[in-house]
Amino acid sequence: MNQVLDMQVIEELLSFSDDGDAELLLDLIQMFLEDGPTKVQSITEGLTAGDFEKMERAAHSLKGSSGNLGARLLQEACEQMQLASRNHELERSRQLAAEIATAFSTADQALRDLRASYQS
């Protein structure tokens, strides 16, 4: 999991609670799991339609939520997508959309596993 998630970020989120309660972490994970697929889909739709602004907005949003949870590879891919879409680089955007889909899937599973470890 350390390759997918920056555990220092997770530990920092846990430190916000005096009693070590994982409620904030679990809430952020839940929001990511619910909202993330929509953002990935928006990137794909924007790519299909040639809507660079839609891709940039979705990548920006996903970059923030992935960064909040330490999903650094996804965060970096989203940052690169923001730049590529801002510069209307269609081929680069295609490559990055595939990277984002893969990185999201990996982060999604790692966060589901992390959530399960705190719920048991």
Summary of the structure (lengths in Angstrom):
residues: 120
radius of gyration: 14.9
end to end distance: 17.8
largest distance: 48.6
contacts: 381
relative contact order: 0.18
helix: 82%
strand: 0%
